[in-house]
Amino acid sequence: MWVTRSYNEKFQQEFKIERKLLEAKGAKNTLELFNSEAFGEIALLDEGLLLRNLLCVQSELLAHLSACSHKNPKRALIVGSFNLELAYEFLRHSALQVDFLQFDLKVLESLISFLPHYREVMEAERFQLIPQLSTEFLAQNTQEDSVKYDIILSLDSNANAYSKLLSDDGILITRTSQILLDTQKVKEQLKSLEDFSVKMPFFAPLSLLQDCYIFASKLYHPAADIQLQKADMLEDLEYYHANLHLSAFVLPKSVKSAFFGVAKN
């Protein structure tokens, strides 16, 4: 049997599976959990695919790339994901409070055996699960005296809305289309991020899932401002390191040319 991840009508990936382990339907999302010889377990969600043996790729890259580009982050927000490993990686940074916005608790709880550090994250003092819809959360947190975040990971389609919650030197990381396949869509998304002085597409090197993102900041540059001492002090990682951090922003010449005047670096 095979499970398929589709990017668009022209491109998809297939992963060989042995059997289905679980299916859970939440308020807005559906989870299917499969066993795979190559990847351990595979979680198929509305937001995409998670490979248990390769959770470190997304989790370590996004958490440490952002936290090691900011001089002194105090608060981070994760939106549009069920991947609690993102929070686990953020919590490696001792001063960082992590808020995890996720309304669909039935699906999240169904991943308790899939996510290696589920219980550890849930019990962490510096972690807060916010069980709200994003619309409700935004409506309550757009006032001037609302909590501001130094880092926001927005893995849903409403990244611009969360920019209002950033501190003056905040970093926003958002998912984008596949850079090589949908260059024009990435270009349009870069244009839409009008409030940022730095906005740079990047990808996860050697990622089987071909996930691509945009780094947007009002102050920090991911290469010029990388905190090397902080990056080098992180221990027991499988994927992230300082050189990989820098290489994630290296794009083909034709793509760099296409983004000229739109990407800001």
C-alpha positions in Angstrom: 0.0 0.0 0.0 1.0 3.6 -0.6 0.1 6.9 1.0 0.3 10.0 -1.2 1.2 13.6 -0.5 0.1 16.0 -3.2 1.6 19.4 -3.8 -0.6 20.3 -6.7 -2.3 18.6 -9.6 1.1 18.2 -11.3 3.3 16.8 -8.5 2.9 14.3 -5.7 5.0 12.0 -3.5 4.2 8.4 -2.5 5.4 6.6 0.6 5.1 2.8 1.0 3.2 1.7 4.1 2.5 -1.6 5.8 -0.9 -0.9 7.5 -3.1 1.8 8.9 -2.8 2.2 12.7 -5.3 4.9 13.5 -7.8 7.3 12.1 -9.1 10.2 14.1 -11.5 13.0 13.0 -11.4 16.2 15.0 -13.4 19.4 14.9 -11.6 20.6 11.7 -8.9 18.1 10.9 -8.5 14.4 10.1 -5.5 12.3 11.1 -4.5 9.0 9.5 -1.6 7.2 11.1 0.3 4.5 9.2 3.2 2.2 9.9 6.1 2.3 7.5 9.2 0.2 7.3 11.3 3.1 6.0 10.1 6.0 8.2 8.6 4.3 11.3 5.2 5.9 11.5 3.7 8.4 9.0 1.0 10.9 10.1 -1.2 12.1 7.3 -2.9 15.4 8.3 -4.8 18.0 6.5 -1.8 20.3 6.9 0.5 17.7 5.3 2.7 14.8 6.2 4.9 14.0 9.3 7.5 11.3 9.2 8.2 10.1 12.8 11.9 9.2 12.1 12.5 12.6 10.4 10.5 14.9 12.7 13.9 16.5 13.6 14.1 18.1 10.1 11.2 20.5 10.5 11.4 20.7 14.3 15.1 21.5 14.7 15.4 23.7 11.6 12.5 26.0 12.3 13.0 26.3 16.1 16.7 26.8 16.1 17.0 28.8 12.9 14.7 31.4 14.4 15.9 31.2 18.0 19.5 31.5 16.9 18.8 34.4 14.6 17.3 36.5 17.5 19.6 38.0 20.1 17.4 37.3 23.1 14.0 35.8 22.4 11.6 35.5 25.3 8.4 34.3 23.9 7.5 32.1 20.8 4.1 31.2 19.3 3.5 28.2 17.1 0.4 28.3 14.9 -1.2 25.9 12.4 0.7 22.7 13.4 0.3 19.5 15.4 4.0 19.0 15.6 4.8 19.4 19.4 8.4 18.6 18.6 8.7 22.2 17.5 7.9 23.3 21.0 10.3 20.7 22.4 13.2 22.2 20.4 12.2 25.8 21.4 12.3 24.7 25.0 16.0 23.9 24.7 16.5 27.7 24.9 16.3 28.3 28.6 14.7 31.7 28.6 12.0 30.9 26.0 8.3 30.7 26.8 6.4 28.7 24.1 2.7 29.1 23.3 1.1 26.5 21.1 -2.1 27.5 19.4 -4.2 24.4 18.5 -8.0 24.1 18.7 -8.3 20.5 17.5 -7.4 18.7 20.7 -8.8 15.3 19.7 -6.3 15.1 16.8 -3.5 16.4 18.9 -4.2 13.9 21.7 -4.3 11.1 19.1 -0.6 11.8 18.3 0.5 11.0 21.9 2.4 7.9 20.8 3.7 9.4 17.6 5.4 12.5 19.1 8.4 11.3 21.1 8.3 14.2 23.7 4.5 14.7 23.9 4.2 14.3 27.7 7.5 16.1 28.4 6.3 19.2 26.4 2.8 19.2 27.9 4.2 19.1 31.4 6.9 21.8 30.8 6.6 24.9 32.9 7.5 27.2 30.0 4.9 25.6 27.6 1.3 26.7 27.2 -1.3 25.0 25.1 -3.9 27.5 23.8 -7.0 25.6 22.7 -8.5 28.3 20.5 -9.4 28.9 16.9 -6.9 31.2 15.3 -9.6 33.8 14.6 -10.6 33.9 18.2 -7.0 34.2 19.4 -6.3 37.0 16.9 -9.4 38.9 18.0 -8.3 38.8 21.6 -4.7 39.6 21.0 -4.5 42.6 18.6 -4.8 45.3 21.2 -1.8 47.5 22.0 -1.3 46.0 25.4 -1.5 42.4 24.2 1.4 40.0 24.6 4.0 40.4 21.9 6.0 37.5 20.5 9.7 37.5 19.5 9.2 34.5 17.3 6.1 33.3 15.5 6.0 30.0 13.5 2.9 30.3 11.3 2.4 27.0 9.4 -1.1 27.9 8.2 -2.3 30.2 5.4 -2.9 33.3 7.5 0.7 34.4 8.3 0.2 38.2 7.7 -2.5 38.3 10.5 0.0 37.1 13.0 2.6 39.8 12.2 0.6 42.2 14.3 1.5 40.1 17.3 5.3 40.4 16.8 7.6 42.6 18.9 9.5 45.4 17.2 12.4 43.0 16.6 10.3 39.9 16.0 10.8 37.1 13.6 8.0 35.5 11.6 8.6 32.1 9.8 5.8 30.9 7.6 5.3 28.0 5.2 5.4 28.8 1.5 5.0 26.9 -1.8 7.7 24.7 -3.2 10.3 27.2 -4.4 11.3 25.5 -7.6 7.8 24.3 -8.6 5.8 27.4 -7.7 8.3 30.3 -7.9 5.6 32.8 -8.8 3.4 31.9 -5.8 6.4 32.3 -3.5 7.1 35.7 -5.1 3.5 36.8 -4.5 3.7 35.8 -0.8 7.0 37.7 -0.4 5.3 40.8 -1.8 2.4 40.4 0.7 4.8 40.7 3.6 5.0 44.4 3.4 6.0 45.2 7.0 9.3 43.5 7.1 12.8 44.8 6.3 14.2 41.3 5.9 12.2 38.6 4.0 14.0 35.6 2.6 12.8 32.2 1.3 14.5 29.1 2.6 14.1 25.3 2.6 15.1 22.3 4.7 18.3 20.9 3.1 18.0 17.1 2.2 14.3 17.1 3.4 12.3 14.3 1.7 9.2 16.4 2.1 10.6 19.4 0.1 9.1 21.9 2.6 9.9 25.5 2.0 9.5 28.6 4.2 9.9 32.3 4.4 12.0 34.1 7.1 10.6 37.6 7.7 12.0 40.0 10.3 11.8 43.6 11.3 15.4 43.7 12.4 17.3 40.4 12.3 19.0 38.8 9.3 19.3 35.0 9.5 22.9 34.9 8.2 24.4 38.2 9.4 22.8 37.9 12.9 23.2 34.2 13.6 24.2 33.7 17.2 27.0 31.2 16.6 27.8 30.6 20.2 24.2 29.7 20.9 23.9 27.5 17.9 27.2 25.6 18.7 26.1 25.0 22.3 23.0 23.0 21.4 23.6 19.4 22.2 22.0 16.0 21.1 20.6 17.3 17.8 20.2 15.2 14.8 19.8 17.8 12.1 20.4 21.4 12.8 23.8 23.1 13.0 25.2 26.5 12.1 26.4 25.6 8.6 23.1 24.0 7.8 21.4 27.1 9.1 23.3 29.2 6.6 22.9 26.8 3.7 19.1 26.8 4.0 19.1 30.2 2.3 21.3 29.2 -0.7 19.0 29.3 -3.7 19.6 28.5 -7.4 20.7 31.5 -9.5 17.5 31.5 -11.6 15.3 31.6 -8.5 17.4 34.4 -6.9 16.9 36.3 -10.1 13.2 35.7 -10.0 13.0 37.1 -6.5 15.2 40.1 -7.2 13.5 43.3 -5.8 10.9 41.2 -3.9 13.0 39.2 -1.4 14.9 41.5 0.9 18.2 40.4 2.3 
